[in-house]
Amino acid sequence: MSELNGSAGAQRDILTIDEAAELLGVSVKTFNKVLHTQNIPARKIGREWKFSRAALIEWVGAGRSQDFYSPDEDGDEDRTVRPEAPRGEKARRTAGWKIEY
């Protein structure tokens, strides 16, 4: 069983945002964007976000890449879905994602 504060080499059960980003293999900037656009399992304690290692792994495992693709004109499912931006604005890849409460 992992310790919360862990010793050198031990995996921690509760992660900071830096550790959570490292676990998922993305930059903190990218992780922070996903945190604010997706339903990542997390708690904000004071001013800091805390993440369960097990919950993050389960969240990634439960994702479905098919949610981000739609069939192209030939019926092949290889076209990425991109929400359309309002007139005069640049489209953001996360513009159509919603956070459920």
CORZIMO-V282365 format. One record per helix or strand. SS is the DSSP state (hx for helix, st for strand). FROM is the first residue (numbers start at 1). TO is the last residue. Records with the same first field share a line. If there is no record, write none. Layout:
SS: FROM-TO / FROM-TO
This chain:
st: 14-15 / 43-45 / 48-52 / 69-70 / 79-80
hx: 17-24 / 28-37 / 53-62 / 65-68
